[in-house]
Amino acid sequence: MKITTDVDGCRVGLAFPDRAATRTFFEEGRAQKAFMIRMEDRLELFVSFAFRATDPAAFDFQFQASVVQVFEDGGHFGTAFQFMDWDESKDRELERKFLLEEAPLVTESENLGASPVFRIKQMDLGQKVLLAPKADRGECQVLCRDAAPMVLLGLLSNPRLEAEFVLAIVKSNFASGDIFQRVASDRRWMASAEIRTAVVRNPKTPTPIAARLMETLPLNELREMAKIGGMKEDLRRVAFKALTKLQGNR
């Protein structure tokens, strides 16, 4: 990711190398309501910046964020920002941009009306709930980003569900406590450090589940969670305790 900064104008540009990097940034950021980037300039705490995020697939999205933490990081400055005025309408705007720009890629070699994106868009909630446990890969790719927890929970019963879609589910702002409980109790998904990390990072994860998984996370993740803004304070203490324990065993 290329970062450009206009400190005087309080503007930051984020140029992502591809769509996958764009999605990862926003999914992780929305889960935490905060994000961290390495910058060349030391920014003042609590100053608000206007961000513009772009990528080669014509993605262009603007949002506001405020500086909440700055620390030195190998000649640069690790800077934590907290999203400002981010609500459901902002979520919908972001998802519309992703959907509008990704739909042609998904359907390039097929009739648009027959593609999973367009078929599922025409379904009501009941139809999507019935489809989820038996959906094929293309349908799972669409349904794993649905706003209805019942649909996401139904997907977790699908024997064809792949790890990448489980990861999207546990990063979702729409995931419920039942979803996190189901994922955390399944050994297939708990074998993935990436999925465990995403479960812990999502602020909607019930605290007992997040705390239980904390000690299983990679050391670098614990380091970040022990200091990042936006993390629940009780979980940040658990992260710090787990980090201290792991470092003491080395």
C-alpha positions in Angstrom: 0.0 0.0 0.0 1.3 3.4 -1.0 0.6 6.2 1.5 0.7 9.9 0.6 0.2 12.5 3.3 -0.6 16.2 3.3 -0.1 17.1 6.9 -1.0 20.8 6.6 -4.2 19.9 4.6 -5.0 17.0 6.9 -5.4 14.6 4.0 -4.1 11.1 3.5 -4.2 8.9 0.4 -4.2 5.1 0.5 -3.4 3.4 -2.8 -3.9 -0.3 -2.5 -2.1 -2.7 -4.9 -5.1 -4.8 -5.6 -8.8 -5.5 -4.6 -7.9 -8.2 -2.1 -5.7 -5.7 -0.1 -8.5 -3.1 -0.2 -11.0 -5.6 1.2 -8.7 -6.8 3.9 -8.0 -3.3 5.1 -11.6 -2.3 5.4 -12.8 -5.6 6.8 -10.2 -5.6 9.6 -10.6 -1.8 10.1 -14.4 -2.0 10.4 -14.1 -4.9 12.9 -11.9 -2.9 15.1 -13.4 0.6 14.3 -9.7 1.5 14.0 -6.6 0.8 11.9 -2.9 1.2 12.0 -0.5 2.3 9.3 3.3 3.2 9.1 3.9 6.9 8.3 7.0 9.0 7.6 5.6 12.0 9.6 4.8 12.1 13.3 1.2 13.2 13.5 -0.4 15.1 16.4 -2.8 13.1 18.6 -6.5 13.6 18.1 -6.2 15.5 14.8 -8.7 14.4 12.2 -7.7 13.5 8.7 -9.7 13.1 5.4 -8.7 9.8 3.8 -9.1 8.8 0.2 -8.7 5.0 -0.6 -8.1 3.8 -4.2 -7.0 0.7 -6.0 -6.3 -0.3 -9.7 -9.9 -1.6 -10.1 -11.3 1.9 -10.0 -12.2 1.8 -6.3 -12.5 5.3 -4.8 -13.8 5.8 -1.3 -13.5 8.6 1.2 -13.8 8.6 5.0 -12.7 10.5 8.1 -10.4 9.2 10.9 -8.7 10.7 13.9 -5.2 10.0 15.3 -5.4 8.1 18.6 -1.9 6.6 19.0 1.7 7.2 17.6 4.8 5.2 18.3 8.3 4.9 16.7 8.6 1.9 14.4 12.0 1.4 12.7 12.5 5.0 11.4 8.8 5.4 10.7 5.9 6.1 13.0 3.2 3.5 13.6 0.0 5.5 13.7 -3.3 4.3 14.9 -6.5 6.0 13.6 -10.0 5.6 14.8 -12.9 5.9 12.3 -15.1 9.0 12.7 -18.9 9.2 12.1 -18.9 5.7 10.6 -22.4 4.3 10.7 -24.6 1.8 8.8 -25.0 4.2 5.9 -21.2 4.3 5.5 -21.1 0.5 5.6 -23.7 0.3 2.9 -21.9 2.9 0.7 -18.7 0.8 1.0 -20.4 -2.5 0.1 -22.2 -0.9 -2.8 -18.8 0.2 -4.2 -17.4 -3.3 -3.8 -20.5 -4.9 -5.3 -20.7 -2.6 -8.3 -17.1 -2.9 -9.2 -16.7 -6.7 -8.5 -19.9 -7.9 -10.2 -18.6 -7.5 -13.8 -15.5 -9.5 -12.8 -17.6 -12.3 -11.4 -19.8 -12.5 -14.4 -17.4 -11.8 -17.3 -17.9 -15.1 -19.1 -21.6 -15.7 -18.2 -25.0 -14.1 -18.6 -25.4 -11.5 -15.9 -28.9 -12.5 -15.0 -27.7 -16.1 -14.2 -24.8 -15.1 -12.0 -24.8 -15.7 -8.2 -24.6 -12.0 -7.5 -27.7 -11.1 -9.5 -29.7 -14.2 -8.6 -29.2 -13.8 -4.9 -29.8 -10.1 -5.0 -33.4 -11.0 -6.1 -34.0 -13.4 -3.2 -35.8 -12.6 0.0 -34.4 -13.5 3.5 -36.2 -16.8 3.6 -34.9 -17.9 0.3 -31.3 -17.0 1.2 -31.6 -18.9 4.5 -32.8 -22.0 2.7 -30.0 -21.7 0.1 -27.1 -21.1 2.5 -26.6 -24.7 3.8 -26.5 -26.1 0.3 -25.0 -23.2 -1.7 -22.2 -23.9 -4.2 -18.9 -22.1 -4.2 -20.1 -19.1 -6.2 -23.2 -18.7 -4.0 -21.1 -19.0 -0.8 -18.9 -16.2 -2.1 -21.9 -13.9 -2.3 -23.7 -15.1 0.8 -20.7 -14.9 3.2 -21.1 -11.1 2.9 -24.8 -11.0 3.6 -26.1 -8.6 6.2 -28.4 -11.2 7.8 -26.9 -13.3 10.7 -29.4 -16.1 9.9 -27.9 -16.4 6.5 -24.3 -16.4 7.8 -25.2 -19.0 10.4 -26.8 -21.2 7.7 -23.6 -21.1 5.7 -21.6 -22.6 8.6 -23.7 -25.7 8.2 -22.7 -26.0 4.5 -20.2 -28.9 4.1 -18.7 -27.2 1.0 -17.9 -24.0 2.9 -14.2 -23.0 2.5 -11.9 -21.3 5.0 -11.8 -18.1 3.0 -15.6 -17.7 3.3 -15.5 -18.5 7.1 -12.9 -15.7 7.4 -15.2 -13.3 5.7 -18.0 -14.3 8.0 -16.1 -13.8 11.2 -14.8 -10.4 10.0 -18.3 -9.2 9.2 -20.0 -6.4 11.1 -23.2 -8.5 10.9 -21.9 -11.6 12.6 -23.7 -12.6 15.8 -22.6 -14.3 19.1 -24.1 -17.6 17.8 -21.9 -17.4 14.8 -18.7 -16.9 16.8 -19.7 -19.7 19.1 -20.2 -22.1 16.2 -16.9 -21.2 14.5 -14.9 -21.3 17.8 -16.3 -24.8 18.5 -15.3 -26.2 15.1 -11.8 -27.7 15.1 -11.5 -27.3 11.3 -11.7 -23.6 11.5 -9.8 -23.2 14.7 -6.8 -24.8 13.0 -6.4 -21.5 11.1 -4.5 -18.8 13.0 -6.0 -16.3 10.6 -9.5 -17.2 11.5 -8.7 -17.3 15.2 -7.2 -13.8 15.0 -10.2 -12.5 13.1 -12.6 -13.9 15.7 -10.6 -12.2 18.5 -10.4 -8.9 16.6 -14.1 -8.6 15.9 -15.6 -6.4 18.7 -18.9 -8.3 18.4 -17.2 -11.6 19.6 -18.4 -12.5 23.1 -15.5 -11.6 25.5 -15.2 -15.2 27.0 -14.7 -16.6 23.5 -12.1 -13.9 22.5 -10.3 -14.3 25.8 -10.1 -18.1 25.5 -8.6 -17.8 22.0 -6.1 -15.0 22.8 -3.3 -17.3 24.1 -3.5 -19.3 20.8 -2.6 -16.3 18.6 0.8 -15.7 17.0 3.2 -13.5 19.0 3.1 -10.6 16.5 -0.7 -10.5 16.7 -0.6 -10.3 20.5 1.9 -7.5 20.3 -0.4 -5.5 18.2 -3.5 -6.3 20.2 -1.8 -5.3 23.4 -1.3 -1.7 22.1 -3.9 -1.0 19.4 -6.7 1.5 20.0 -10.3 0.3 19.6 -9.6 -3.0 21.3 -11.8 -3.7 24.4 -9.8 -2.7 27.4 -10.4 -6.1 29.2 -9.2 -7.9 26.1 -6.2 -5.7 25.7 -5.2 -6.7 29.2 -5.7 -10.4 28.3 -3.5 -9.8 25.3 -0.8 -8.1 27.3 -0.9 -11.0 29.9 -0.7 -13.6 27.1 2.2 -11.7 25.5 4.1 -11.5 28.7 3.6 -15.2 29.3 4.8 -16.2 25.9 7.8 -13.9 26.0 8.7 -15.3 29.4 8.7 -18.9 28.0 11.2 -18.0 25.3 
